[in-house]
Amino acid sequence: MKKYSFFFILFTSVAFFSCKKEGYKAPASNTVAMAGRWWYELIKDANSDGIFNEDDGDELLVSYADYGAPDLITTNTNANDKDSVLITDQFSPAFGQWPFKVHVPVDVASLTFTPASGLLNKALSDGETVSVIEGKILKNAATTLSGGRSDSIFLRLEFSDGDEGTQYIFSGLRDTGFPEDQYE
């Protein structure tokens, strides 16, 4: 009987202490509302008006159908700044475009990317810069492939790679992670 009592007490103790709450709370990013992986269309904005119109000479360079993964990524900075995010594009080089990784000033309360010039492109070592003309995230403004709702992103950028004066629009939706919402 003593043997069974010992195991009962041991089991009860382990169960009691393993269920005790530790009180740990994972740290949250200051810019979590603007962070995500994004499916996007890349548009060459010929007349720099921020509106896609083929009659104005605008050109769709990359569409959702060209993807294998959502490769525009917005994250918090290493310092977890409250007023900037890191934007990384890993997809465009596959289409002869330029990769970029840039710290962009933001206003998290209004979900906007603050216009800024001469931001260093950290993906390249030649001193190329990126200028943010305009940008915003719209909550639940996009429809996913499965018919659900997702956040929408709009960025208008200019690159200093010999193509100054030409603006590019990155327009798309946040990746839900669900298989039925993947563009392939």
Residue pairs with C-beta under 8 A, 6 or more apart in sequence:
29 35
29 75
29 76
29 80
30 76
30 80
30 81
30 82
30 108
31 74
31 75
31 76
31 77
31 80
31 81
31 82
31 84
31 85
31 106
31 108
32 76
33 108
33 111
33 137
34 74
34 85
34 106
34 108
34 111
34 137
35 74
35 75
35 76
35 85
36 73
36 74
36 151
36 153
36 174
36 175
37 70
37 71
37 72
37 73
37 174
37 175
38 70
38 72
38 73
38 74
38 153
38 170
38 172
38 173
38 174
38 175
39 64
39 67
39 70
39 72
39 172
39 173
39 175
39 183
40 62
40 64
40 70
40 72
40 153
40 170
40 171
40 172
40 173
41 60
41 62
41 63
41 64
41 169
41 170
41 171
41 172
42 60
42 61
42 62
42 92
42 95
42 97
42 168
42 169
42 170
43 52
43 58
43 59
43 60
43 61
43 168
43 169
43 171
44 58
44 59
44 61
44 166
44 168
45 51
45 52
45 58
45 156
45 166
45 167
45 168
45 169
46 56
46 57
46 58
46 59
46 166
47 56
47 57
47 58
48 133
48 165
48 166
48 167
49 56
50 133
50 134
50 156
50 167
50 169
51 58
52 58
52 60
52 169
52 171
54 60
61 95
61 97
61 168
62 91
62 92
62 95
62 97
64 172
64 183
65 183
66 95
67 91
67 183
67 184
68 184
69 91
70 175
70 183
71 89
71 90
71 91
71 92
72 87
72 88
72 89
72 91
72 153
72 170
72 172
73 87
73 88
73 89
73 90
74 85
74 86
74 87
74 153
75 85
75 86
75 88
76 85
76 86
77 84
77 85
77 86
77 103
82 108
83 105
83 106
83 107
83 108
84 103
84 104
84 105
84 106
85 103
85 104
85 106
85 113
86 101
86 102
86 103
86 104
87 100
87 101
87 102
87 104
87 155
88 100
88 101
88 123
89 99
89 100
89 101
89 123
89 170
90 99
92 98
92 99
92 100
93 99
98 121
98 123
98 124
98 128
98 159
98 161
99 123
99 124
100 121
100 123
100 124
100 130
100 157
100 159
101 121
101 122
101 123
102 119
102 120
102 121
102 122
102 130
103 119
103 122
104 113
104 114
104 116
104 119
104 132
104 135
105 113
105 114
105 116
105 132
106 112
106 113
106 114
107 114
110 136
111 136
111 137
111 138
111 139
112 135
112 136
112 137
113 132
113 134
113 135
113 136
113 155
114 132
115 131
115 132
115 133
115 134
116 131
116 132
117 129
117 131
118 129
118 131
118 160
119 129
119 130
119 131
119 132
120 127
120 128
120 129
120 130
121 128
121 129
121 130
121 159
128 159
128 160
128 161
129 159
129 160
130 157
130 158
130 159
130 160
131 157
131 158
131 159
131 160
132 155
132 156
132 157
133 156
133 157
133 158
133 167
134 154
134 155
134 156
135 153
135 154
135 155
135 156
136 153
136 154
137 151
137 152
137 153
137 154
138 151
138 152
138 153
138 154
139 151
140 149
140 150
140 151
141 151
141 152
142 149
142 150
142 151
142 152
142 172
142 173
142 174
143 149
143 150
144 150
144 173
144 176
144 178
144 181
145 180
145 181
145 182
145 183
146 178
146 180
146 181
148 176
148 178
148 181
150 173
150 174
150 175
150 176
150 181
151 173
151 174
152 171
152 172
152 173
152 174
153 170
153 171
153 172
153 173
153 174
154 169
154 170
154 171
155 169
155 170
155 171
156 167
156 168
156 169
156 170
157 167
157 168
157 170
158 164
158 165
158 166
158 167
158 168
159 166
159 168
175 181
175 182
